[in-house]
């Protein structure tokens, strides 16, 4: 059964090669090892007894890829066929995910085949594994000998489940990879059904394509001649001195042997797995060492004196050495012709990607150049992004015709401009189909590509520097003295200018501030004094046009003149107050009077002006209003200021006056608001409108939106009587100013 380690993010699957003695089980594993790992990066482990004649088991670990972030690993085991090692077979068979039964096709071996097959069923049952459902493939080996049974006859003798079966010649590899592929696909299928959270369909497709590609490569001759499995006796002799041959002392005590044997097998399986982990770590460390070595060389080459012509070549050779390949190239695009020029090439007479047409006249190398991103492709598994203009299967066929198993290519850039490609190749007879270039290798090559780009950039810089070096030396020699003299003169002049500038700033800044303040005050006084005069002028025009119709009408106009005169005096007094910074406390009169009288006076004064401007006048005032606390004249001044501001900056729409109790403070305060549909106030200036002398450009010809003094005075008046004043505005939609006045409480 599958072993899933969530801590190590690892899934282990197990396939056991089972069968009678000398049927070819170990020969299968030897051949698989030689074909899938020609560079011996992965070890084949053999656990032997003391005399090195009787085998405990063999172990070949394979890595199948990643699924949902977990590493999927497969272990291939063999078991000894000798009768005396049934306990070993049972122990090795424990927790297996699949079985390959290797039978001997020779006539005369029918009984040993059947006995071993029956023993398989018994040991599966003892390990609580179902013979009826466990993935099973049968291989009939030694089909090349004389006096053998046909596959059909052997199927009738053994294959009661009608599982897939293959004729084989393990010594030459015939049927070996087909058997392994079928067994792996069966095991992956059952694993996927048992653990649907780990979809393995992509891995199944890759295994299928990879094995088919290896077989095709041998048949077409694009890979080296198919290896012949090393004779098992020679294999055992070679293992005697190897680090991955583990010897086990046999117990001669027949009573304790069965008990000790199971523990010995389990222990040695663990030892083999640990050795495999150590071997994997060793390979990773060796690769990291190569990477660190080249990074050290590159760093030294870039910081030490170097020959600019030889640096890129040296780096390219180091890259080939790091990735343990002899095949690669560096291409540079010629801007004039639009074609690539081979700067460096190894293993080929012409770069394969540049000679492979993708679509039209463009080569695959040109297309990858225009993609401007790193890219890798495995011709056996198609592990890569699709390329427009060529399906992955077609690209894989083109590469296999050139004996290429995989390649990876990264762009070269200088000063944010791409100028070339560096490409590395794996040939079919050079590496394992399960260890082709992938994302990790591509990332490291991309980093090295950046370093190579830097080397080219430095090479070009050195060339340019050499080209202008002689001219620069002469020019510098002629101009040095003159520049030094000019620099001395300019330094003295600059110091003098800085001193003068500082003095001017010291004198000018206060003057500018004084002038600005004077202008603001004059403009404020001009605006404030023009308002009552404008009211008097308006009253005069109305009197001139309509005349005096009654004594009451005359009294009203006289009252306007008296009020505006008083207001004019108030403006003058306000300007005087500015010079003293604040109102004198004696100017504030404490009293109680009807709020309705203030609002009636506002309506009386400004309703004619509102009508003249063709504005709509709205009121929302209760019939009964309380008395408020304060100075009648100063509060009248405040309300007049709010209405005049609204009239001044409202060209159309309406002006509205409302009065209501503060909903939070109940009947203790009245809130009077004046709303308009004028130009409004910007969000950043709204908090400043109650500051003295504040100004903001208006919307229709005026230079002011608010009083520079009026609102400031209004705020001081309202706050003196424990009230509040605030405003809300939206630029282009209008402004509402609120005044909160304390209510006179009877009996208090």
C-alpha positions as CSV (number, residue, x, y, z in Angstrom):
1,X,0.0,0.0,0.0
2,X,1.2,3.6,-0.6
3,X,3.2,5.2,2.1
4,X,2.3,8.9,2.4
5,X,4.5,11.1,4.6
6,X,2.8,14.5,5.1
7,X,5.8,15.7,7.2
8,X,8.2,15.1,4.4
9,X,5.7,15.7,1.6
10,X,6.5,12.3,0.1
11,X,4.6,9.4,-1.4
12,X,6.3,6.0,-1.8
13,X,4.9,3.2,-4.1
14,X,6.4,-0.3,-4.3
15,X,6.5,-2.9,-7.0
16,X,8.0,-6.4,-6.3
17,X,9.4,-8.6,-9.0
18,X,8.4,-12.1,-8.0
19,X,9.2,-15.5,-9.5
20,X,11.2,-18.7,-9.4
21,X,15.0,-18.8,-9.0
22,X,17.0,-17.7,-12.0
23,X,13.9,-16.6,-13.9
24,X,15.4,-13.1,-14.7
25,X,14.1,-10.9,-12.0
26,X,17.4,-9.2,-11.2
27,X,18.3,-9.1,-14.9
28,X,15.1,-7.0,-15.4
29,X,16.3,-4.5,-12.8
30,X,19.9,-4.4,-14.1
31,X,18.6,-3.6,-17.6
32,X,16.1,-1.0,-16.3
33,X,18.9,0.7,-14.4
34,X,21.3,0.8,-17.4
35,X,18.6,2.2,-19.7
36,X,17.0,4.8,-17.4
37,X,20.2,5.9,-15.7
38,X,23.1,5.7,-18.1
39,X,25.1,8.2,-16.1
40,X,24.6,6.0,-12.9
41,X,23.2,9.0,-11.0
42,X,20.8,6.5,-9.3
43,X,22.2,3.4,-7.6
44,X,20.9,-0.2,-7.8
45,X,21.1,-1.7,-4.3
46,X,21.7,-5.4,-3.7
47,X,21.3,-7.0,-0.2
48,X,23.2,-10.3,-0.2
49,X,23.9,-13.1,2.2
50,X,27.4,-13.8,3.5
51,X,28.5,-16.1,0.7
52,X,27.2,-13.6,-2.0
53,X,25.4,-16.4,-3.8
54,X,21.9,-16.2,-2.4
55,X,20.2,-12.9,-2.8
56,X,18.0,-11.3,-0.1
57,X,16.6,-8.6,-2.5
58,X,17.5,-5.9,-5.0
59,X,16.2,-2.3,-4.8
60,X,16.0,0.3,-7.5
61,X,14.5,3.6,-6.5
62,X,12.7,5.8,-9.2
63,X,11.4,9.4,-8.9
64,X,8.2,9.9,-10.9
65,X,7.5,13.6,-10.3
66,X,5.3,15.7,-8.1
67,X,1.6,15.6,-7.4
68,X,-0.1,18.2,-5.3
69,X,3.2,19.3,-3.8
70,X,4.2,15.7,-2.9
71,X,7.3,13.9,-4.3
72,X,6.1,10.6,-5.9
73,X,8.7,7.9,-5.6
74,X,8.7,4.3,-6.8
75,X,10.8,1.4,-5.4
76,X,11.4,-1.7,-7.5
77,X,12.2,-4.8,-5.5
78,X,13.2,-8.4,-6.4
79,X,12.9,-11.4,-4.1
80,X,15.0,-14.5,-4.0
81,X,13.5,-17.5,-5.8
82,X,15.1,-20.2,-3.7
83,X,12.7,-22.2,-1.6
84,X,14.6,-21.7,1.6
85,X,14.0,-17.9,1.5
86,X,10.2,-17.9,1.7
87,X,10.4,-15.8,4.8
88,X,12.4,-13.2,2.9
89,X,9.9,-13.1,0.0
90,X,7.1,-12.7,2.5
91,X,8.8,-9.8,4.2
92,X,9.8,-8.0,0.9
93,X,6.2,-8.5,-0.4
94,X,4.8,-6.7,2.6
95,X,2.9,-3.4,1.8
96,X,3.6,-3.8,-1.9
97,X,1.4,-1.8,-4.4
98,X,2.0,-4.0,-7.4
99,X,3.6,-7.3,-8.5
100,X,5.5,-8.3,-11.6
101,X,5.7,-12.1,-11.8
102,X,8.7,-13.2,-13.9
103,X,8.2,-16.8,-15.2
104,X,10.8,-19.0,-16.9
105,X,9.5,-19.8,-20.5
106,X,11.7,-23.0,-20.8
107,X,10.0,-26.3,-20.9
108,X,10.6,-28.3,-17.8
109,X,10.2,-25.3,-15.5
110,X,6.4,-25.5,-15.4
111,X,6.4,-26.9,-11.8
112,X,8.8,-24.2,-10.5
113,X,6.7,-21.5,-12.2
114,X,3.4,-22.8,-10.7
115,X,5.0,-23.4,-7.3
116,X,6.3,-19.8,-7.2
117,X,3.0,-18.4,-8.4
118,X,1.1,-20.4,-5.7
119,X,3.7,-19.1,-3.2
120,X,2.9,-15.5,-4.4
121,X,-0.8,-16.0,-3.6
122,X,0.0,-17.5,-0.2
123,X,2.4,-14.7,0.8
124,X,0.0,-12.0,-0.4
125,X,-2.7,-13.5,1.8
126,X,-0.3,-13.6,4.8
127,X,0.4,-9.9,4.2
128,X,-3.3,-9.2,4.1
129,X,-3.2,-8.3,0.4
130,X,-5.8,-9.4,-2.0
131,X,-4.6,-11.4,-5.0
132,X,-7.8,-10.7,-6.8
133,X,-7.3,-6.9,-6.8
134,X,-3.6,-6.2,-6.5
135,X,-2.0,-4.7,-9.7
136,X,-0.3,-7.7,-11.4
137,X,1.7,-8.1,-14.6
138,X,3.2,-11.4,-15.8
139,X,6.4,-11.6,-17.8
140,X,7.5,-14.8,-19.6
141,X,11.3,-14.4,-19.8
142,X,13.9,-16.3,-21.9
143,X,11.8,-16.3,-25.1
144,X,15.1,-16.4,-27.1
145,X,16.1,-19.9,-26.0
146,X,15.2,-23.2,-27.7
147,X,12.6,-25.5,-26.2
148,X,10.2,-22.8,-24.8
149,X,6.5,-22.5,-24.3
150,X,4.6,-19.8,-26.3
151,X,3.1,-16.8,-24.4
152,X,-0.3,-18.2,-25.1
153,X,0.5,-21.6,-23.6
154,X,2.1,-20.0,-20.5
155,X,-1.0,-17.8,-20.1
156,X,-3.1,-20.9,-19.9
157,X,-0.8,-22.4,-17.3
158,X,-0.5,-19.3,-15.0
159,X,-2.7,-16.3,-15.9
160,X,-5.9,-17.2,-14.2
161,X,-6.7,-13.5,-13.7
162,X,-6.1,-12.7,-17.4
163,X,-3.8,-9.8,-16.4
164,X,-1.5,-8.1,-19.0
165,X,1.4,-10.4,-19.9
166,X,4.5,-10.0,-22.0
167,X,7.1,-12.2,-23.6
168,X,10.6,-11.0,-22.8
169,X,14.3,-11.5,-23.3
170,X,15.5,-9.6,-20.2
171,X,19.2,-10.0,-21.1
172,X,18.7,-7.8,-24.2
173,X,15.8,-5.7,-22.9
174,X,13.0,-7.1,-25.1
175,X,9.7,-6.7,-23.2
176,X,11.4,-5.3,-20.0
177,X,10.4,-1.6,-20.3
178,X,6.9,-2.7,-21.6
179,X,6.4,-4.8,-18.5
180,X,7.6,-2.0,-16.2
181,X,5.5,0.7,-17.9
182,X,2.3,-1.5,-17.6
183,X,3.0,-2.2,-14.0
184,X,3.6,1.5,-13.1
185,X,0.4,2.5,-14.9
186,X,-1.6,-0.1,-13.0
187,X,-0.2,1.0,-9.7
188,X,-0.8,4.7,-10.4
189,X,-4.4,3.9,-11.5
190,X,-5.2,2.1,-8.3
191,X,-3.4,4.8,-6.2
192,X,-5.6,7.4,-7.9
193,X,-8.7,5.5,-7.1
194,X,-7.8,5.0,-3.5
195,X,-6.6,8.6,-3.0
196,X,-8.5,10.9,-5.4
197,X,-7.1,13.9,-3.7
198,X,-3.8,13.1,-5.5
199,X,-4.6,13.2,-9.3
200,X,-1.8,11.4,-11.2
201,X,-3.1,11.6,-14.7
202,X,-0.3,13.9,-15.9
203,X,2.3,11.6,-14.4
204,X,0.6,8.6,-16.1
205,X,0.8,10.5,-19.5
206,X,4.4,11.4,-18.9
207,X,5.4,7.9,-18.0
208,X,3.6,6.5,-21.1
209,X,5.3,9.0,-23.4
210,X,8.7,8.7,-21.8
211,X,8.9,4.9,-22.0
212,X,7.5,4.9,-25.6
213,X,10.1,7.5,-26.5
214,X,13.0,5.4,-25.1
215,X,11.8,2.4,-27.0
216,X,11.4,4.4,-30.2
217,X,14.8,5.9,-29.8
218,X,16.4,2.4,-29.7
219,X,14.4,1.2,-32.6
220,X,15.3,4.2,-34.7
221,X,18.9,4.2,-33.6
222,X,18.7,7.8,-32.2
223,X,20.1,6.4,-28.9
224,X,23.2,4.3,-28.5
225,X,22.7,0.7,-29.1
226,X,20.4,-0.9,-26.6
227,X,22.5,-2.2,-23.7
228,X,22.7,-5.9,-22.9
229,X,22.0,-6.6,-19.3
230,X,25.2,-7.5,-17.5
231,X,25.3,-11.2,-16.5
232,X,24.1,-11.6,-12.9
233,X,27.3,-13.4,-11.9
234,X,29.4,-10.5,-13.2
235,X,27.0,-8.1,-11.6
236,X,27.4,-9.8,-8.2
237,X,31.2,-9.7,-8.5
238,X,31.2,-6.0,-9.3
239,X,29.0,-5.4,-6.3
240,X,31.4,-7.0,-3.8
241,X,33.6,-4.0,-3.7
242,X,30.9,-1.3,-4.1
243,X,29.5,0.9,-1.4
244,X,25.9,0.0,-2.2
245,X,26.4,-3.8,-1.7
246,X,25.1,-4.7,1.8
247,X,26.1,-8.1,3.2
248,X,23.9,-9.9,5.7
249,X,25.2,-12.7,8.0
250,X,23.0,-15.7,7.8
251,X,21.8,-17.4,11.0
252,X,22.7,-21.1,11.1
253,X,20.3,-21.6,13.9
254,X,17.3,-23.2,12.2
255,X,15.1,-22.6,15.1
256,X,15.6,-18.8,15.2
257,X,16.2,-18.2,11.5
258,X,12.5,-17.6,10.6
259,X,12.1,-15.1,13.4
260,X,15.4,-13.3,12.7
261,X,15.0,-13.3,8.9
262,X,11.9,-11.1,8.8
263,X,13.5,-8.5,11.1
264,X,16.7,-8.7,9.0
265,X,14.8,-8.0,5.8
266,X,12.9,-5.1,7.2
267,X,16.1,-3.6,8.7
268,X,18.0,-4.0,5.5
269,X,15.1,-2.5,3.4
270,X,15.4,0.5,5.8
271,X,19.2,0.5,5.3
272,X,18.8,0.5,1.5
273,X,16.2,3.4,1.7
274,X,18.5,5.4,3.9
275,X,21.4,4.7,1.5
276,X,19.2,5.8,-1.4
277,X,18.4,9.0,0.6
278,X,22.1,9.6,1.2
279,X,22.9,9.0,-2.4
280,X,20.2,11.5,-3.5
281,X,21.6,14.0,-1.0
282,X,25.1,13.4,-2.2
283,X,24.0,14.0,-5.8
284,X,22.2,17.2,-4.8
285,X,25.3,18.4,-2.8
286,X,27.5,17.7,-5.8
287,X,25.2,19.7,-8.0
288,X,25.2,22.5,-5.5
289,X,28.9,22.3,-5.3
290,X,29.2,22.7,-9.1
291,X,26.8,25.6,-8.9
292,X,28.8,27.3,-6.1
293,X,32.0,26.7,-8.0
294,X,30.8,28.4,-11.2
295,X,29.3,31.3,-9.2
296,X,32.7,31.7,-7.4
297,X,34.5,31.6,-10.8
298,X,32.1,34.1,-12.3
299,X,32.4,36.5,-9.3
300,X,36.2,36.3,-9.5
301,X,36.2,36.8,-13.2
302,X,34.0,39.9,-13.0
303,X,36.0,41.6,-10.2
304,X,39.5,40.7,-11.3
305,X,41.4,41.9,-14.4
306,X,40.3,39.9,-17.4
307,X,40.5,39.5,-21.1
308,X,37.2,40.9,-22.4
309,X,37.3,38.6,-25.4
310,X,37.8,35.4,-23.3
311,X,35.4,36.1,-20.4
312,X,32.1,35.0,-22.1
313,X,33.8,31.9,-23.5
314,X,35.2,31.0,-20.1
315,X,31.7,31.4,-18.6
316,X,30.1,29.3,-21.3
317,X,32.5,26.5,-20.7
318,X,31.8,26.7,-17.0
319,X,28.0,26.5,-17.6
320,X,28.5,23.3,-19.7
321,X,30.6,21.8,-16.9
322,X,28.0,22.7,-14.2
323,X,25.2,21.0,-16.1
324,X,27.4,18.1,-17.1
325,X,26.7,18.4,-20.8
326,X,28.8,18.9,-23.9
327,X,26.1,20.4,-26.0
328,X,25.0,24.1,-26.0
329,X,25.3,27.4,-27.7
330,X,25.3,31.2,-27.3
331,X,23.5,33.0,-30.2
332,X,23.5,36.7,-30.7
333,X,21.0,38.6,-32.9
334,X,22.5,40.7,-35.7
335,X,20.2,43.8,-35.8
336,X,21.0,44.5,-39.4
337,X,20.1,41.1,-40.9
338,X,17.7,39.9,-38.2
339,X,19.6,36.6,-38.1
340,X,21.5,34.9,-35.3
341,X,25.2,34.7,-35.2
342,X,26.8,31.8,-33.3
343,X,29.2,33.3,-30.8
344,X,29.9,29.9,-29.1
345,X,28.7,26.4,-29.9
346,X,29.7,23.1,-28.5
347,X,28.8,19.6,-29.7
348,X,27.1,20.7,-32.9
349,X,28.2,22.2,-36.2
350,X,25.1,24.4,-36.2
351,X,22.7,25.2,-33.4
352,X,19.7,22.9,-33.6
353,X,17.1,25.4,-32.5
354,X,18.3,28.0,-35.1
355,X,18.0,25.4,-37.9
356,X,14.6,24.2,-36.9
357,X,11.9,26.1,-38.7
358,X,8.8,26.8,-36.6
359,X,6.6,28.8,-38.9
360,X,7.4,30.7,-42.1
361,X,11.0,31.8,-42.2
362,X,11.4,32.1,-38.4
363,X,13.4,29.5,-36.6
364,X,12.5,28.1,-33.2
365,X,15.5,30.0,-31.7
366,X,14.0,33.3,-33.1
367,X,10.6,32.5,-31.7
368,X,12.1,31.8,-28.2
369,X,14.0,35.0,-28.5
370,X,10.8,37.0,-29.2
371,X,9.1,35.3,-26.2
372,X,11.6,37.0,-23.9
373,X,11.3,34.5,-21.2
374,X,13.2,31.3,-20.1
375,X,11.9,28.0,-21.6
376,X,12.6,24.3,-21.4
377,X,11.2,21.3,-23.3
378,X,11.3,17.6,-22.7
379,X,10.8,15.6,-25.9
380,X,9.7,12.5,-23.9
381,X,7.2,14.1,-21.5
382,X,6.3,17.4,-23.2
383,X,6.9,19.2,-19.8
384,X,6.7,22.8,-21.1
385,X,4.4,25.5,-22.3
386,X,3.0,25.1,-25.8
387,X,4.7,27.0,-28.6
388,X,2.5,28.7,-31.2
389,X,2.9,27.2,-34.6
390,X,4.1,23.8,-33.5
391,X,2.3,21.2,-31.4
392,X,4.4,19.6,-28.6
393,X,4.2,16.2,-30.2
394,X,5.6,17.6,-33.5
395,X,8.4,19.5,-31.7
396,X,9.2,16.3,-29.8
397,X,9.6,14.3,-33.1
398,X,11.8,17.0,-34.6
399,X,14.1,17.0,-31.6
400,X,14.3,13.2,-31.4
401,X,15.4,13.2,-35.1
402,X,18.3,15.3,-33.9
403,X,18.9,12.9,-31.0
404,X,17.9,15.6,-28.5
405,X,16.0,14.5,-25.4
406,X,15.6,18.0,-23.8
407,X,16.8,21.6,-24.0
408,X,16.5,24.8,-22.0
409,X,17.0,28.3,-23.3
410,X,17.2,31.7,-21.5
411,X,17.4,35.2,-22.9
412,X,20.5,37.4,-22.7
413,X,19.9,41.1,-21.9
414,X,22.0,44.2,-21.6
415,X,20.7,47.6,-20.5
416,X,17.1,46.3,-20.6
417,X,17.5,45.2,-24.3
418,X,17.6,41.5,-25.3
419,X,20.4,40.6,-27.6
420,X,20.8,36.8,-27.6
421,X,20.1,33.3,-26.3
422,X,22.0,30.7,-24.3
423,X,20.8,27.2,-24.8
424,X,21.8,23.8,-23.3
425,X,20.9,20.4,-24.7
426,X,20.6,16.9,-23.3
427,X,21.0,14.1,-25.9
428,X,19.1,10.9,-25.7
429,X,22.1,8.8,-24.9
430,X,23.4,11.4,-22.4
431,X,20.9,11.4,-19.5
432,X,18.0,9.6,-17.9
433,X,14.5,10.2,-19.3
434,X,13.4,10.7,-15.7
435,X,16.1,13.3,-15.0
436,X,15.7,15.7,-17.9
437,X,16.0,19.4,-17.6
438,X,13.2,21.0,-15.4
439,X,12.1,24.1,-13.7
440,X,15.0,24.1,-11.1
441,X,17.7,23.8,-13.7
442,X,16.0,26.5,-15.8
443,X,16.0,28.9,-12.9
444,X,19.7,28.4,-12.2
445,X,20.5,28.7,-15.9
446,X,18.5,32.0,-16.0
447,X,20.6,33.3,-13.2
448,X,23.8,32.3,-15.0
449,X,22.3,33.9,-18.2
450,X,22.1,37.2,-16.3
451,X,25.8,36.9,-15.4
452,X,26.8,36.0,-19.0
453,X,24.8,39.1,-20.1
454,X,26.8,41.2,-17.6
455,X,30.0,39.7,-19.0
456,X,29.0,40.7,-22.6
457,X,28.0,44.1,-21.4
458,X,31.4,44.5,-19.7
459,X,33.1,43.3,-22.8
460,X,31.4,45.9,-24.9
461,X,32.1,48.6,-22.3
462,X,35.8,47.7,-22.3
463,X,35.9,47.9,-26.1
464,X,34.2,51.3,-26.1
465,X,36.6,52.5,-23.4
466,X,39.6,51.3,-25.4
467,X,38.3,53.0,-28.5
468,X,38.1,56.4,-26.8
469,X,40.9,56.0,-24.3
470,X,43.7,57.6,-26.4
471,X,41.6,60.6,-27.4
472,X,40.4,61.0,-23.8
473,X,44.0,61.1,-22.5
474,X,45.0,63.8,-24.8
475,X,41.9,65.9,-24.2
476,X,42.1,65.5,-20.5
477,X,45.8,66.6,-20.5
478,X,45.0,69.7,-22.4
479,X,42.0,70.7,-20.4
480,X,43.1,69.8,-16.9
481,X,44.8,73.1,-16.1
482,X,42.1,75.3,-17.6
483,X,39.4,73.4,-15.8
484,X,41.1,73.7,-12.5
485,X,41.4,77.4,-13.0
486,X,37.8,77.7,-14.0
487,X,36.7,75.6,-11.1
488,X,38.6,77.8,-8.7
489,X,37.0,80.9,-10.2
490,X,33.5,79.4,-10.2
491,X,33.9,78.3,-6.7
492,X,34.7,81.8,-5.5
493,X,31.9,83.3,-7.6
494,X,29.4,80.7,-6.2
495,X,30.4,81.5,-2.7
496,X,29.8,85.2,-3.4
497,X,26.5,84.6,-5.0
498,X,25.3,82.4,-2.2
499,X,26.2,85.1,0.3
500,X,24.3,87.8,-1.7
501,X,21.3,85.5,-2.1
502,X,21.1,84.9,1.6
503,X,21.1,88.6,2.3
504,X,18.4,89.2,-0.3
505,X,16.3,86.5,1.2
506,X,16.7,87.9,4.6
507,X,15.5,91.4,3.5
508,X,12.9,90.3,1.0
509,X,10.9,87.7,2.9
510,X,9.6,90.0,5.7
511,X,8.7,92.6,3.0
512,X,6.8,90.1,1.0
513,X,4.9,88.9,4.0
514,X,4.1,92.5,5.1
515,X,2.9,93.4,1.6
516,X,0.7,90.3,1.4
517,X,-0.9,91.0,4.8
518,X,-1.5,94.6,4.0
519,X,-3.1,93.7,0.7
520,X,-5.3,91.1,2.4
521,X,-6.5,93.6,5.1
522,X,-7.2,96.3,2.5
523,X,-9.2,93.9,0.4
524,X,-11.1,92.6,3.4
525,X,-11.9,96.1,4.6
526,X,-13.0,97.1,1.0
527,X,-15.3,94.1,0.8
528,X,-16.8,94.5,4.2
529,X,-17.5,98.2,3.8
530,X,-19.0,97.8,0.3
531,X,-21.8,95.5,1.6
532,X,-23.7,98.0,3.7
533,X,-23.1,100.7,1.0
534,X,-24.5,98.3,-1.5
535,X,-27.6,97.8,0.6
536,X,-28.1,101.5,1.0
537,X,-27.7,101.9,-2.8
538,X,-30.2,99.1,-3.4
539,X,-32.7,100.8,-1.1
540,X,-32.2,104.1,-2.9
541,X,-32.8,102.5,-6.3
542,X,-36.0,100.9,-5.1
543,X,-37.2,104.2,-3.6
544,X,-36.3,106.1,-6.8
545,X,-38.1,103.6,-9.0
546,X,-41.3,103.0,-7.0
547,X,-41.4,106.1,-4.8
548,X,-43.0,106.4,-1.4
549,X,-46.4,104.9,-1.4
550,X,-47.1,105.3,2.3
551,X,-45.7,106.4,5.5
552,X,-45.1,102.8,6.6
553,X,-43.0,102.2,3.4
554,X,-41.0,105.3,4.1
555,X,-40.4,104.2,7.7
556,X,-39.1,100.9,6.4
557,X,-36.6,102.5,4.0
558,X,-35.5,104.8,6.8
559,X,-35.1,101.8,9.0
560,X,-32.9,100.1,6.3
561,X,-30.8,103.2,6.1
562,X,-30.4,103.3,9.9
563,X,-29.6,99.6,10.1
564,X,-27.0,99.7,7.3
565,X,-25.4,102.8,8.8
566,X,-25.2,100.9,12.1
567,X,-23.8,97.9,10.2
568,X,-21.3,100.2,8.5
569,X,-20.2,101.4,11.9
570,X,-20.0,97.7,12.9
571,X,-17.6,97.0,10.0
572,X,-15.4,99.9,10.9
573,X,-15.5,98.7,14.5
574,X,-14.6,95.2,13.3
575,X,-11.6,96.5,11.3
576,X,-10.5,98.4,14.4
577,X,-10.8,95.2,16.3
578,X,-8.5,93.5,13.9
579,X,-5.8,96.0,14.8
580,X,-6.2,95.0,18.5
581,X,-6.5,91.3,17.5
582,X,-9.6,90.6,19.6
583,X,-12.9,92.1,20.7
584,X,-12.8,93.8,24.0
585,X,-14.7,91.9,26.7
586,X,-16.7,95.0,27.5
587,X,-18.2,94.9,23.9
588,X,-20.2,91.8,24.6
589,X,-23.6,92.4,26.1
590,X,-25.4,89.6,27.9
591,X,-29.1,89.4,27.3
592,X,-32.2,87.4,26.2
593,X,-34.4,88.1,23.2
594,X,-36.6,86.3,20.7
595,X,-34.8,84.4,17.9
596,X,-37.8,85.1,15.7
597,X,-37.0,88.9,15.7
598,X,-33.5,88.2,14.4
599,X,-34.8,85.9,11.6
600,X,-37.6,88.4,10.7
601,X,-35.0,91.2,10.4
602,X,-32.9,89.0,8.1
603,X,-35.9,88.3,5.9
604,X,-36.8,92.0,5.9
605,X,-33.4,93.1,4.9
606,X,-32.5,90.6,2.3
607,X,-35.7,89.3,0.7
608,X,-35.7,92.3,-1.9
609,X,-32.0,91.4,-2.8
610,X,-32.9,87.7,-3.2
611,X,-35.8,88.6,-5.5
612,X,-33.5,91.0,-7.5
613,X,-31.1,88.1,-8.1
614,X,-34.0,85.9,-9.2
615,X,-33.2,83.3,-6.5
616,X,-35.7,81.1,-4.8
617,X,-36.1,81.9,-1.1
618,X,-36.9,78.9,1.2
619,X,-37.7,78.9,4.9
620,X,-38.1,76.1,7.4
621,X,-38.8,78.0,10.7
622,X,-41.2,76.8,13.4
623,X,-44.1,79.1,14.4
624,X,-43.0,79.3,18.0
625,X,-39.3,80.0,18.6
626,X,-37.6,80.4,22.1
627,X,-35.5,83.3,23.3
628,X,-31.8,83.0,22.8
629,X,-28.9,84.3,25.0
630,X,-26.4,86.8,23.7
631,X,-26.0,90.3,22.3
632,X,-28.8,91.1,19.9
633,X,-26.7,93.3,17.6
634,X,-23.7,90.9,17.5
635,X,-25.9,87.9,16.8
636,X,-27.8,89.9,14.1
637,X,-24.3,90.6,12.6
638,X,-23.6,86.9,12.5
639,X,-26.8,86.0,10.7
640,X,-26.4,88.9,8.3
641,X,-22.9,87.7,7.5
642,X,-24.1,84.2,6.6
643,X,-26.9,85.5,4.3
644,X,-24.6,88.0,2.6
645,X,-22.0,85.3,2.0
646,X,-24.6,83.1,0.4
647,X,-26.0,85.9,-1.8
648,X,-22.5,86.9,-2.9
649,X,-21.6,83.5,-4.3
650,X,-24.9,82.1,-5.5
651,X,-25.7,83.0,-9.1
652,X,-28.8,80.7,-9.5
653,X,-30.8,78.2,-7.5
654,X,-32.1,79.0,-4.0
655,X,-31.2,80.3,-0.5
656,X,-32.7,78.6,2.5
657,X,-32.9,79.5,6.2
658,X,-33.8,76.9,8.7
659,X,-34.2,76.8,12.5
660,X,-34.6,73.8,14.8
661,X,-33.6,72.5,18.2
662,X,-30.4,70.5,18.4
663,X,-31.5,66.9,18.3
664,X,-28.7,65.8,20.7
665,X,-28.9,68.6,23.2
666,X,-32.8,68.6,23.1
667,X,-34.1,72.1,24.0
668,X,-30.9,73.6,25.3
669,X,-29.7,74.9,21.9
670,X,-31.2,76.1,18.7
671,X,-29.5,75.5,15.4
672,X,-29.9,78.1,12.6
673,X,-28.6,77.2,9.2
674,X,-28.2,79.2,5.9
675,X,-27.9,77.0,2.8
676,X,-27.2,78.0,-0.8
677,X,-26.6,76.5,-4.2
678,X,-23.5,78.5,-4.9
679,X,-20.0,77.6,-6.0
680,X,-19.1,75.8,-2.8
681,X,-15.8,75.5,-1.1
682,X,-13.0,73.1,-1.8
683,X,-12.4,70.3,0.7
684,X,-8.9,71.4,1.5
685,X,-10.0,75.0,2.2
686,X,-13.2,74.3,4.2
687,X,-11.4,73.9,7.6
688,X,-9.8,77.4,7.1
689,X,-12.8,79.6,6.3
690,X,-13.1,80.8,9.9
691,X,-9.4,81.9,9.9
692,X,-8.7,85.6,9.7
693,X,-7.8,87.0,6.3
694,X,-8.5,83.7,4.6
695,X,-9.3,84.0,0.9
696,X,-10.1,81.6,-1.9
697,X,-10.8,82.4,-5.6
698,X,-14.5,82.5,-6.4
699,X,-16.5,81.0,-9.3
700,X,-17.9,84.1,-11.1
701,X,-15.7,87.1,-11.2
702,X,-15.2,87.8,-7.5
703,X,-11.9,87.4,-5.8
704,X,-13.3,86.1,-2.6
705,X,-15.6,83.2,-1.5
706,X,-15.8,84.0,2.2
707,X,-15.2,87.1,4.4
708,X,-11.7,87.4,5.5
709,X,-12.9,88.9,8.8
710,X,-16.7,88.4,8.9
711,X,-16.6,84.6,9.5
712,X,-13.7,84.9,11.9
713,X,-15.6,87.6,13.9
714,X,-18.8,85.5,13.8
715,X,-16.9,82.5,15.2
716,X,-15.6,84.6,18.1
717,X,-19.0,86.0,18.8
718,X,-20.8,82.6,18.8
719,X,-18.1,80.9,20.9
720,X,-18.2,83.7,23.4
721,X,-21.9,82.8,24.1
722,X,-21.0,79.0,24.4
723,X,-22.3,78.2,21.0
724,X,-20.8,76.6,17.9
725,X,-20.5,77.5,14.2
726,X,-19.5,75.1,11.4
727,X,-19.9,74.6,7.7
728,X,-20.5,71.8,5.2
729,X,-19.8,72.3,1.5
730,X,-19.3,70.5,-1.8
731,X,-17.5,72.3,-4.5
732,X,-19.8,73.2,-7.3
733,X,-23.0,72.3,-5.4
734,X,-23.2,74.8,-2.5
735,X,-22.5,75.5,1.1
736,X,-24.5,75.3,4.4
737,X,-23.3,77.2,7.5
738,X,-24.7,76.2,10.9
739,X,-24.9,78.3,14.0
740,X,-25.8,76.8,17.4
741,X,-27.3,79.4,19.9
742,X,-27.9,78.8,23.6
743,X,-31.7,78.9,24.5
744,X,-32.9,81.0,27.5
745,X,-34.2,78.5,30.1
746,X,-37.0,80.0,32.1
747,X,-36.7,79.5,35.9
748,X,-32.9,79.1,35.6
